Amino acid sequence: MTQQGLMTQQAQMTQQVRGPANRAAREAAKQVLRRYGAVTSGLRRGPDFVIIGAKRGGTTSLYNYLLEHPSIRPLFPGRQHIKGVHYYDSNYALGLRWYRSHFPLEVGGPLEVGGRHIARPGLRPAIAGEASPYYFFHPLAAHRLARDFPGIRIIVNLRDPVDRAYSHFKEATYHGRETLSFEAALDAEDERLRGEAERIAAEPGYLSAAHEHLSYFAQSRYLDMLPRWFSLFPREQFHITASEDFYADPERHVNEIWRFLGLEPRKLLSRTRHNQRAAPGIRPETRERLQDAVADHNRGLEELLARSLPWPASKQPAH
């Protein structure tokens, strides 16, 4: 079957998901599409970029803004609006074919006919990527990604550690994962996480809900994560932005990332902030406690990145 035929078949199969159907039927359709993606994984190039975090740092908004560029294609199948595959943290056992099944079919590259590569100038190459913010904190994700895609472009949004921790807590509460107050959860965090990272590293198939979802302060300590990533990828493959700067001027920062990915700048059409939830603000005494706890961390992070960060002056409530 030609590549054009495969793309037509892919579109037809996606159409089958439309219309009224019960949950079981929709899940079955998703499985069919995923199997089709795996069968055609050899025609899928995998990621050109990945947004690794930080969790609650604006990664969903950023990913959706990036998709406005005509040269960035969504994950497959497009109608499912998949943002993150979570292969290198939670789904690694499913294998690389499964991971590649999420990426679009390659177009625009040379077509091989009779052993000869024929250029197709009428087709514009496109790129694709994903956003799985648990990668940043997961103890094995960086090594796994470096082994499979050493030349990948890595995008990081770093939010004020205090606001990020509280936003993470609110998300966990919203989804029913957290029943404690924020203050009580912070007090319980060390015990909840004790030995979890070590067990993940020792048992690669082990999934820790506490490590992913209840690590409010730990996931805000970026200095515990960035050196691991910097040891595996060259610095020029990273684009690191403060979330506060990103939200203050999303068009400028999205265009910086498009240029980082080798794409032409363009006007950003959307300003929608995704996954934003209203909730009571953090207690002033709790904020002060956490700001004191991360003061040295923030100074060390500025030294590592050789740039100033907007957080000391940022007193905006967490969303």
BELSUL-V375154 format. One record per residue. RES is the residue in three letters. PHI is phi as a letter, one per 30 degrees, with the letter a starting at -180 (999 if undefined). PSI is psi in whole degrees, 0 to 359 (NA if undefined). Layout:
# BELSUL-V375154
res=RES phi=PHI psi=PSI
res=RES phi=PHI psi=PSI
This chain:
# BELSUL-V375154
res=MET phi=999 psi=138
res=THR phi=d psi=163
res=GLN phi=d psi=323
res=GLN phi=d psi=321
res=GLY phi=d psi=321
res=LEU phi=d psi=320
res=MET phi=d psi=324
res=THR phi=d psi=317
res=GLN phi=d psi=320
res=GLN phi=e psi=316
res=ALA phi=d psi=320
res=GLN phi=d psi=319
res=MET phi=d psi=324
res=THR phi=d psi=323
res=GLN phi=d psi=329
res=GLN phi=d psi=341
res=VAL phi=d psi=341
res=ARG phi=d psi=167
res=GLY phi=i psi=170
res=PRO phi=d psi=133
res=ALA phi=a psi=150
res=ASN phi=d psi=171
res=ARG phi=d psi=320
res=ALA phi=d psi=319
res=ALA phi=d psi=320
res=ARG phi=d psi=318
res=GLU phi=d psi=321
res=ALA phi=d psi=319
res=ALA phi=d psi=320
res=LYS phi=d psi=320
res=GLN phi=d psi=322
res=VAL phi=d psi=314
res=LEU phi=d psi=322
res=ARG phi=d psi=321
res=ARG phi=d psi=320
res=TYR phi=d psi=317
res=GLY phi=d psi=321
res=ALA phi=d psi=319
res=VAL phi=d psi=324
res=THR phi=c psi=17
res=SER phi=d psi=333
res=GLY phi=d psi=342
res=LEU phi=c psi=8
res=ARG phi=c psi=125
res=ARG phi=d psi=343
res=GLY phi=i psi=188
res=PRO phi=d psi=142
res=ASP phi=c psi=333
res=PHE phi=b psi=160
res=VAL phi=b psi=135
res=ILE phi=c psi=113
res=ILE phi=c psi=352
res=GLY phi=l psi=192
res=ALA phi=d psi=155
res=LYS phi=e psi=137
res=ARG phi=i psi=28
res=GLY phi=c psi=14
res=GLY phi=j psi=18
res=THR phi=d psi=326
res=THR phi=d psi=315
res=SER phi=d psi=313
res=LEU phi=d psi=314
res=TYR phi=d psi=317
res=ASN phi=d psi=323
res=TYR phi=d psi=317
res=LEU phi=d psi=326
res=LEU phi=d psi=348
res=GLU phi=d psi=336
res=HIS phi=d psi=131
res=PRO phi=d psi=344
res=SER phi=c psi=4
res=ILE phi=c psi=123
res=ARG phi=c psi=147
res=PRO phi=d psi=167
res=LEU phi=d psi=158
res=PHE phi=c psi=138
res=PRO phi=d psi=141
res=GLY phi=e psi=328
res=ARG phi=d psi=345
res=GLN phi=d psi=350
res=HIS phi=h psi=50
res=ILE phi=d psi=131
res=LYS phi=c psi=310
res=GLY phi=b psi=141
res=VAL phi=c psi=333
res=HIS phi=h psi=38
res=TYR phi=d psi=314
res=TYR phi=d psi=359
res=ASP phi=c psi=295
res=SER phi=c psi=340
res=ASN phi=c psi=23
res=TYR phi=d psi=331
res=ALA phi=d psi=344
res=LEU phi=d psi=346
res=GLY phi=j psi=162
res=LEU phi=d psi=328
res=ARG phi=d psi=318
res=TRP phi=d psi=318
res=TYR phi=d psi=312
res=ARG phi=d psi=335
res=SER phi=d psi=343
res=HIS phi=d psi=350
res=PHE phi=c psi=154
res=PRO phi=d psi=157
res=LEU phi=d psi=142
res=GLU phi=d psi=133
res=VAL phi=b psi=156
res=GLY phi=j psi=343
res=GLY phi=d psi=178
res=PRO phi=d psi=143
res=LEU phi=c psi=131
res=GLU phi=c psi=120
res=VAL phi=b psi=118
res=GLY phi=h psi=35
res=GLY phi=i psi=359
res=ARG phi=c psi=144
res=HIS phi=c psi=121
res=ILE phi=c psi=125
res=ALA phi=d psi=148
res=ARG phi=b psi=82
res=PRO phi=d psi=340
res=GLY phi=d psi=348
res=LEU phi=c psi=124
res=ARG phi=d psi=125
res=PRO phi=e psi=145
res=ALA phi=b psi=161
res=ILE phi=b psi=169
res=ALA phi=a psi=157
res=GLY phi=a psi=183
res=GLU phi=b psi=170
res=ALA phi=b psi=105
res=SER phi=b psi=92
res=PRO phi=d psi=350
res=TYR phi=d psi=343
res=TYR phi=e psi=319
res=PHE phi=e psi=318
res=PHE phi=c psi=336
res=HIS phi=d psi=133
res=PRO phi=d psi=343
res=LEU phi=c psi=347
res=ALA phi=d psi=317
res=ALA phi=d psi=315
res=HIS phi=d psi=320
res=ARG phi=d psi=315
res=LEU phi=d psi=319
res=ALA phi=d psi=326
res=ARG phi=d psi=322
res=ASP phi=c psi=322
res=PHE phi=b psi=72
res=PRO phi=d psi=340
res=GLY phi=c psi=11
res=ILE phi=d psi=150
res=ARG phi=d psi=134
res=ILE phi=c psi=128
res=ILE phi=c psi=134
res=VAL phi=b psi=129
res=ASN phi=c psi=124
res=LEU phi=c psi=117
res=ARG phi=c psi=154
res=ASP phi=e psi=122
res=PRO phi=e psi=325
res=VAL phi=d psi=311
res=ASP phi=d psi=322
res=ARG phi=d psi=316
res=ALA phi=d psi=317
res=TYR phi=d psi=321
res=SER phi=d psi=320
res=HIS phi=d psi=315
res=PHE phi=d psi=316
res=LYS phi=d psi=322
res=GLU phi=d psi=315
res=ALA phi=d psi=322
res=THR phi=d psi=316
res=TYR phi=e psi=320
res=HIS phi=d psi=5
res=GLY phi=i psi=14
res=ARG phi=d psi=340
res=GLU phi=b psi=132
res=THR phi=c psi=349
res=LEU phi=d psi=164
res=SER phi=d psi=165
res=PHE phi=e psi=316
res=GLU phi=d psi=318
res=ALA phi=d psi=323
res=ALA phi=d psi=322
res=LEU phi=d psi=319
res=ASP phi=d psi=329
res=ALA phi=d psi=351
res=GLU phi=d psi=315
res=ASP phi=e psi=317
res=GLU phi=d psi=321
res=ARG phi=d psi=324
res=LEU phi=c psi=356
res=ARG phi=e psi=120
res=GLY phi=i psi=356
res=GLU phi=d psi=314
res=ALA phi=d psi=320
res=GLU phi=d psi=321
res=ARG phi=d psi=322
res=ILE phi=e psi=317
res=ALA phi=d psi=324
res=ALA phi=d psi=330
res=GLU phi=b psi=87
res=PRO phi=e psi=337
res=GLY phi=d psi=356
res=TYR phi=d psi=131
res=LEU phi=c psi=127
res=SER phi=c psi=110
res=ALA phi=d psi=322
res=ALA phi=d psi=317
res=HIS phi=d psi=322
res=GLU phi=d psi=316
res=HIS phi=c psi=339
res=LEU phi=c psi=16
res=SER phi=c psi=61
res=TYR phi=d psi=306
res=PHE phi=d psi=323
res=ALA phi=d psi=320
res=GLN phi=d psi=352
res=SER phi=c psi=355
res=ARG phi=c psi=79
res=TYR phi=d psi=334
res=LEU phi=d psi=341
res=ASP phi=d psi=348
res=MET phi=c psi=317
res=LEU phi=e psi=317
res=PRO phi=e psi=325
res=ARG phi=d psi=316
res=TRP phi=d psi=320
res=PHE phi=d psi=334
res=SER phi=d psi=346
res=LEU phi=c psi=339
res=PHE phi=b psi=144
res=PRO phi=d psi=148
res=ARG phi=e psi=328
res=GLU phi=d psi=351
res=GLN phi=c psi=4
res=PHE phi=c psi=142
res=HIS phi=b psi=115
res=ILE phi=c psi=128
res=THR phi=b psi=143
res=ALA phi=d psi=130
res=SER phi=e psi=324
res=GLU phi=d psi=320
res=ASP phi=d psi=320
res=PHE phi=e psi=312
res=TYR phi=d psi=332
res=ALA phi=d psi=327
res=ASP phi=b psi=73
res=PRO phi=d psi=324
res=GLU phi=d psi=316
res=ARG phi=d psi=316
res=HIS phi=d psi=325
res=VAL phi=d psi=322
res=ASN phi=d psi=325
res=GLU phi=d psi=319
res=ILE phi=d psi=320
res=TRP phi=e psi=318
res=ARG phi=d psi=320
res=PHE phi=e psi=327
res=LEU phi=d psi=4
res=GLY phi=i psi=22
res=LEU phi=c psi=156
res=GLU phi=d psi=146
res=PRO phi=d psi=159
res=ARG phi=a psi=171
res=LYS phi=d psi=133
res=LEU phi=d psi=127
res=LEU phi=c psi=326
res=SER phi=c psi=148
res=ARG phi=b psi=13
res=THR phi=d psi=130
res=ARG phi=c psi=118
res=HIS phi=d psi=150
res=ASN phi=h psi=33
res=GLN phi=c psi=127
res=ARG phi=b psi=131
res=ALA phi=d psi=141
res=ALA phi=a psi=161
res=PRO phi=e psi=146
res=GLY phi=d psi=167
res=ILE phi=d psi=144
res=ARG phi=d psi=139
res=PRO phi=e psi=321
res=GLU phi=d psi=329
res=THR phi=d psi=319
res=ARG phi=d psi=315
res=GLU phi=d psi=319
res=ARG phi=e psi=315
res=LEU phi=d psi=323
res=GLN phi=d psi=321
res=ASP phi=d psi=322
res=ALA phi=d psi=332
res=VAL phi=c psi=4
res=ALA phi=e psi=310
res=ASP phi=d psi=321
res=HIS phi=e psi=314
res=ASN phi=d psi=321
res=ARG phi=d psi=318
res=GLY phi=d psi=324
res=LEU phi=d psi=320
res=GLU phi=d psi=322
res=GLU phi=d psi=318
res=LEU phi=d psi=318
res=LEU phi=d psi=350
res=ALA phi=h psi=45
res=ARG phi=a psi=156
res=SER phi=d psi=155
res=LEU phi=b psi=150
res=PRO phi=d psi=4
res=TRP phi=d psi=319
res=PRO phi=e psi=328
res=ALA phi=c psi=356
res=SER phi=d psi=107
res=LYS phi=c psi=18
res=GLN phi=d psi=143
res=PRO phi=d psi=147
res=ALA phi=d psi=145
res=HIS phi=c psi=NA
